[in-house]
């Protein structure tokens, strides 16, 4: 359950990142366009007023040449024009006279607005004037002279562009974000559909296919290929499963008959004859070997059924605490006969939904493996407890254990890891355990019990 929730969160985060990325790209593009328009407007204002300002400088210099009085000529120019602005400052930039403050920054072209034309000396922009474009020059005596022209038209144009940009961009941003979220949600639904089908296939139902939307986009092409692959996998798995089942069924019947004949022969051999009862040791060993072969085929058939999901039809509420408690009580005498001690640490009230026969077989395999492969004097414990939304089953022993590098391989079929364990068993115990756990949508892992082996199983609690 946690894994499915995490996958859902990952999908939502990816879709959200996609929507945010599209919105940020739209925002960045709009800001770049606005900045270019603003810069172009300022340049157009400077190019528009450059000839006028240059002419004002030339006229002023001509008037100065006639009477030699700069301040008087500036005063006359201010009175003569209401759209021209002058500022005279000393060599250090201290304002001397004029109808506007000296722009900061020294000689060069400047654009003054209401925020930049304020100062402790001189005057700010007069009422009704939104901007002034002009040039500051350093005179031959070191003083600074600024001459500017009213550029309110360009300032109002920039303000209009800014308002228009804010309005249009707001609408674009809203539409873009909604469209991105809709597209992301649409893609998310299709990805979730693929994920849902994959979960059903992993659970054992290979008949499911992914829905096509019929719009011939890249996802439909991918889904078509996936469905074709799933059909091929289903056919191959079904063929392999049918062959395995047929072999197991076909061999189990003659093996059972062979065992019956061996038992009958053993009984006849044991009957008193003229020379007394004949030894039946060979026949007894043959019966034991036949029983092992039958057990192997039974385990293979059970694993095949679990892999196919056939046991889900028999799922029902199950009191795991009572089941494990009963099994522990049954196997405690068996452990004592081998000089071992089996403890039961079972938390009451642990319930799951599952196949009672399969869960019973799983726990029996765990207990029997521990008893079979641990030497006399070994302490073992069967534990059942709640862990959040899960029920944990643990089989712990203080035996020889399994090297950590071989923990995953131990779940393979017919694997015999420890040479000391070759005397009994057929290598299907842990394979059956994993098949039962996966059929119940749980997890199983081996761990070091320091010393010994710890088998830890998590099943969804009901």
C-alpha positions in Angstrom: 0.0 0.0 0.0 2.8 2.4 0.9 4.6 1.6 -2.4 1.4 2.3 -4.4 0.9 5.6 -2.6 4.6 6.6 -3.3 4.2 5.8 -7.0 1.1 8.0 -7.0 3.0 10.9 -5.4 5.8 10.5 -7.9 3.3 10.8 -10.8 1.6 13.9 -9.3 5.0 15.5 -8.7 6.1 14.9 -12.3 2.9 16.3 -13.7 3.1 19.3 -11.4 6.7 19.9 -12.5 5.6 19.7 -16.1 2.8 22.3 -15.5 5.1 24.6 -13.6 7.8 24.3 -16.2 5.4 25.3 -19.0 4.2 28.2 -16.9 7.7 29.4 -16.2 8.7 29.3 -19.8 5.6 31.3 -20.8 6.4 33.8 -18.0 10.1 34.1 -19.1 9.1 34.6 -22.7 6.6 37.4 -21.8 9.1 39.1 -19.6 11.7 39.1 -22.4 9.2 40.5 -24.9 8.2 43.3 -22.4 11.8 44.1 -21.6 12.6 44.4 -25.4 9.6 46.7 -25.9 10.6 48.8 -23.0 14.2 49.2 -24.1 13.1 49.9 -27.7 10.7 52.6 -26.4 13.5 54.3 -24.4 15.8 54.2 -27.4 13.1 55.6 -29.6 12.6 58.5 -27.1 16.3 59.3 -27.1 16.6 59.1 -30.9 13.5 61.3 -31.2 14.7 64.0 -28.8 18.5 63.9 -29.6 18.3 66.4 -32.5 16.2 68.8 -30.3 18.5 68.6 -27.3 21.6 69.0 -29.5 20.0 72.0 -31.1 19.2 73.5 -27.7 22.9 73.1 -26.7 23.9 74.8 -29.9 21.5 77.7 -29.5 22.6 78.2 -25.9 26.2 78.3 -26.9 25.4 80.8 -29.6 23.6 83.0 -27.1 26.4 82.8 -24.7 28.8 83.8 -27.3 26.8 87.0 -27.9 26.6 88.3 -24.2 28.7 85.7 -22.3 26.2 85.2 -19.5 25.2 81.5 -19.1 22.8 81.8 -16.2 20.9 84.6 -17.9 20.6 82.6 -21.1 19.3 79.5 -19.1 16.7 81.7 -17.4 15.6 83.1 -20.7 15.4 79.6 -22.2 13.3 78.3 -19.3 10.8 81.2 -19.7 10.7 80.7 -23.5 9.7 77.0 -23.4 7.5 75.0 -21.1 8.6 71.7 -22.5 12.4 72.2 -22.1 14.2 71.6 -18.8 17.6 72.9 -17.7 19.9 72.1 -14.7 23.2 73.8 -14.1 25.7 72.4 -11.4 29.2 73.1 -10.4 32.2 70.8 -11.1 31.3 68.6 -8.1 27.7 68.2 -9.2 26.1 70.6 -6.7 23.0 72.2 -8.3 23.2 75.9 -9.0 20.0 76.8 -11.0 17.4 75.4 -13.4 13.9 74.1 -13.4 14.8 70.4 -12.7 17.2 68.5 -10.6 20.5 67.4 -12.1 20.3 63.7 -13.1 22.7 61.4 -11.3 25.4 59.6 -13.2 27.5 62.4 -14.7 27.7 63.3 -18.4 25.6 61.3 -20.9 22.0 60.7 -21.9 19.5 60.3 -19.1 15.7 59.6 -18.8 14.2 61.1 -15.7 10.9 59.9 -14.2 9.0 60.8 -11.1 11.2 58.4 -9.1 14.6 59.7 -10.4 14.0 63.4 -10.6 13.8 64.1 -6.9 16.7 65.6 -4.9 17.5 67.9 -2.0 18.2 70.7 -4.5 16.4 71.8 -7.6 12.8 70.8 -8.3 11.2 67.5 -9.2 9.3 66.9 -12.4 6.5 69.5 -12.7 2.8 68.4 -12.5 1.7 66.7 -15.7 5.2 65.8 -16.8 5.8 62.0 -16.6 9.3 61.8 -18.0 12.2 63.9 -19.3 14.8 62.8 -21.8 18.0 64.8 -22.0 21.8 65.0 -22.0 24.3 66.1 -19.4 27.5 67.8 -20.7 30.6 69.1 -18.9 31.4 72.7 -19.9 34.9 74.1 -20.5 35.0 75.6 -17.0 34.2 72.2 -15.4 30.5 72.9 -14.7 27.7 70.4 -15.6 24.8 71.4 -17.8 21.7 69.2 -18.4 19.2 70.0 -21.1 16.1 67.8 -21.5 12.8 67.6 -23.3 9.4 66.5 -22.1 9.0 62.7 -22.9 5.7 62.2 -21.2 4.2 60.6 -24.4 6.8 57.9 -24.3 6.3 57.4 -20.5 2.6 57.1 -20.9 3.1 54.6 -23.8 5.4 52.5 -21.5 2.9 52.6 -18.7 0.1 51.6 -21.1 2.3 48.7 -22.4 3.0 47.6 -18.8 -0.7 47.6 -17.9 -1.5 45.8 -21.1 1.2 43.3 -20.5 0.0 42.7 -16.9 -3.6 42.1 -18.1 -2.7 39.9 -21.1 0.0 38.0 -19.2 -2.4 37.4 -16.4 -4.9 35.8 -18.8 -2.2 33.9 -20.6 -0.7 32.7 -17.3 -4.1 31.5 -16.1 -5.0 29.8 -19.4 -1.5 28.3 -19.7 -1.5 26.9 -16.1 -4.9 25.4 -16.5 -4.0 23.9 -19.9 -0.8 22.5 -18.5 -2.6 21.0 -15.5 -5.3 19.5 -17.8 -2.7 18.0 -20.1 -0.6 16.7 -17.1 -3.7 15.2 -15.5 -4.7 13.6 -18.8 -1.2 12.1 -19.1 -1.3 11.1 -15.5 -4.6 9.2 -16.0 -3.0 7.3 -18.9 0.1 6.5 -16.9 -2.0 5.4 -14.0 -3.9 3.1 -16.3 -0.7 1.5 -17.4 0.5 1.2 -13.8 -2.8 -0.3 -12.7 -2.6 -3.0 -15.4 1.0 -3.7 -14.5 0.0 -4.3 -10.9 -2.7 -6.7 -12.0 -0.3 -8.6 -14.2 2.3 -8.8 -11.4 -0.5 -10.1 -9.2 -0.8 -13.0 -11.6 -3.6 -12.0 -14.0 -1.9 -11.9 -17.4 -5.2 -11.4 -19.3 -5.4 -7.6 -18.6 -4.6 -5.2 -21.4 -4.0 -1.4 -21.4 -6.9 0.7 -22.8 -6.2 2.5 -26.1 -7.6 6.1 -26.5 -7.6 6.0 -30.3 -5.9 9.2 -30.9 -2.7 7.7 -32.4 -0.3 9.7 -30.3 3.0 8.3 -28.9 1.4 6.9 -25.9 -1.1 4.9 -28.0 1.9 3.6 -30.1 3.6 2.6 -26.8 0.4 1.0 -25.4 -0.1 -1.0 -28.6 3.5 -2.4 -28.4 3.0 -3.1 -24.7 -0.3 -5.0 -25.3 1.4 -7.0 -28.0 4.2 -7.9 -25.7 1.8 -8.8 -22.9 -0.1 -11.1 -25.2 3.1 -12.9 -26.1 4.2 -13.2 -22.5 0.7 -14.5 -21.5 0.9 -17.1 -24.3 4.4 -18.2 -23.3 3.7 -18.3 -19.6 0.5 -20.2 -20.2 2.3 -22.7 -22.3 5.0 -23.2 -19.7 2.4 -23.4 -17.0 0.4 -26.0 -18.9 3.4 -28.1 -19.6 4.5 -28.0 -16.0 1.0 -28.9 -14.8 0.6 -31.7 -17.3 3.9 -33.2 -16.4 3.2 -33.0 -12.7 -0.3 -34.5 -13.1 0.9 -37.2 -15.5 3.7 -38.2 -13.3 1.9 -37.9 -9.9 -0.6 -40.7 -10.8 2.0 -43.4 -11.8 4.2 -42.3 -8.9 1.3 -42.8 -6.5 0.6 -46.2 -8.0 4.3 -47.1 -7.8 4.2 -46.2 -4.1 1.1 -48.3 -3.5 2.9 -51.3 -5.2 6.0 -50.7 -3.1 4.0 -50.6 0.1 2.2 -53.8 -0.9 5.5 -55.5 -1.8 6.9 -54.4 1.5 4.0 -55.9 3.4 4.3 -59.2 1.5 8.1 -59.2 2.1 7.5 -58.7 5.8 5.0 -61.7 6.0 6.6 -64.8 7.7 7.8 -67.4 5.3 9.5 -70.8 5.7 12.8 -69.0 6.4 11.2 -66.1 8.4 10.4 -62.5 7.3 12.5 -61.2 4.4 14.3 -57.9 4.9 12.3 -55.0 3.6 14.9 -52.2 4.0 15.3 -51.6 0.3 11.6 -51.3 -0.2 11.2 -48.9 2.7 13.8 -46.7 1.3 12.2 -46.8 -2.1 8.9 -45.8 -0.6 10.6 -42.9 1.2 12.2 -41.7 -2.1 8.8 -42.0 -3.8 7.2 -39.9 -1.1 9.8 -37.2 -1.6 9.2 -37.2 -5.4 5.4 -36.9 -4.8 6.0 -34.1 -2.3 8.2 -32.2 -4.9 5.5 -32.4 -7.5 2.8 -31.3 -5.0 5.0 -28.3 -4.0 5.5 -27.4 -7.7 1.8 -27.6 -8.4 1.1 -25.4 -5.4 3.6 -22.8 -6.4 2.1 -22.8 -10.0 -1.4 -22.2 -8.5 -0.1 -19.4 -6.4 1.7 -17.7 -9.3 -1.4 -18.0 -11.4 -3.5 -16.2 -8.7 -5.9 -19.2 -8.3 -5.8 -18.9 -4.5 -7.4 -15.4 -4.4 -10.8 -16.9 -4.9 -10.5 -18.5 -1.5 -9.4 -15.4 0.4 -11.3 -14.8 3.6 -10.7 -13.1 6.9 -8.1 -15.0 8.9 -7.0 -14.8 12.5 -3.2 -15.1 12.0 -2.5 -14.9 15.8 -4.7 -18.0 16.5 -3.3 -19.9 13.5 0.3 -19.3 14.3 -0.3 -20.0 18.0 -1.8 -23.3 17.2 1.0 -24.3 14.8 3.7 -23.3 17.3 2.0 -25.4 20.0 1.9 -28.3 17.6 5.6 -28.1 16.7 7.0 -27.4 20.1 7.0 -31.1 21.0 8.8 -31.9 17.7 11.5 -29.3 18.5 11.9 -30.7 22.0 12.4 -34.2 20.6 15.3 -32.9 18.6 16.7 -31.1 21.7 15.6 -27.6 20.5 13.4 -25.0 22.0 10.6 -23.3 20.0 9.2 -20.1 21.6 5.9 -18.4 20.5 5.9 -14.6 20.8 2.5 -13.9 19.3 0.6 -10.6 19.6 -3.2 -11.2 19.8 -5.6 -9.7 17.4 -3.5 -9.9 14.2 -5.9 -10.4 11.3 -5.4 -10.6 7.6 -7.4 -11.5 4.5 -6.0 -14.6 2.7 -6.0 -18.2 1.9 -5.9 -20.2 5.2 -4.4 -23.3 3.6 -1.7 -21.4 1.8 -0.8 -19.3 4.9 -0.7 -22.5 7.0 1.6 -24.2 4.5 3.8 -21.1 4.6 4.2 -21.0 8.4 4.7 -24.8 8.5 7.5 -24.5 5.9 9.2 -21.8 8.0 9.0 -23.8 11.2 10.0 -27.1 9.7 13.0 -25.5 7.9 14.2 -24.1 11.2 13.8 -27.4 13.0 15.3 -29.4 10.2 18.4 -27.3 9.6 19.3 -26.2 13.1 21.4 -28.5 15.4 20.3 -29.7 18.8 20.2 -27.0 21.5 19.2 -24.3 19.1 16.7 -21.7 20.3 14.0 -20.6 17.8 11.1 -18.2 18.0 7.9 -17.7 15.9 6.7 -14.1 16.2 3.6 -12.3 15.0 2.9 -8.6 15.6 1.4 -5.5 14.1 3.7 -3.0 12.3 1.7 0.0 11.2 -0.8 -1.2 8.5 1.0 -4.5 8.2 1.2 -7.8 10.1 4.8 -9.1 10.6 5.6 -12.8 10.8 9.1 -13.6 11.9 10.8 -17.0 12.2 14.1 -16.5 14.1 16.7 -19.1 15.0 20.2 -19.3 16.4 21.4 -21.9 13.9 24.2 -21.7 11.3 22.3 -19.1 9.2 22.8 -18.3 5.5 25.5 -15.9 4.2 24.1 -12.5 3.3 25.2 -12.7 -0.3 23.0 -15.8 -0.8 19.8 -14.4 0.9 18.1 -13.6 -2.4 19.2 -16.8 -4.1 17.7 -18.9 -1.2 14.2 -18.2 -2.6 15.0 -19.8 -5.9 13.5 -23.3 -6.6 15.7 -26.4 -6.0 18.5 -24.3 -4.5 20.6 -26.0 -1.7 22.9 -23.4 -0.3 24.5 -24.9 2.8 26.3 -28.2 2.4 25.2 -29.1 5.9 21.6 -28.9 4.7 21.9 -31.4 1.9 20.7 -34.3 4.0 17.0 -33.3 4.0 14.5 -31.2 1.9 14.2 -30.6 -1.8 14.9 -26.8 -2.0 11.3 -25.7 -2.5 10.4 -24.5 1.0 11.4 -20.9 0.7 10.2 -20.8 -2.9 6.8 -21.8 -1.7 6.9 -19.2 1.1 7.7 -16.4 -1.4 4.9 -17.6 -3.7 2.4 -17.4 -0.8 3.6 -14.0 0.3 3.5 -12.5 -3.2 0.0 -13.9 -3.8 -1.1 -12.0 -0.7 0.6 -8.7 -1.9 3.2 -8.9 0.9 7.0 -9.0 1.1 9.5 -11.4 2.5 13.2 -11.1 3.2 16.1 -12.9 5.0 18.3 -11.2 7.6 21.1 -12.1 9.9 19.8 -12.9 13.4 23.3 -12.6 14.9 23.9 -15.5 14.9 21.3 -17.5 12.9 18.7 -16.7 10.4 15.7 -14.3 10.5 12.9 -14.7 8.0 10.7 -11.6 8.1 7.3 -11.4 6.3 4.9 -8.5 6.0 1.3 -9.1 5.0 -1.4 -6.4 4.7 -3.5 -6.2 7.9 -7.3 -6.3 7.5 
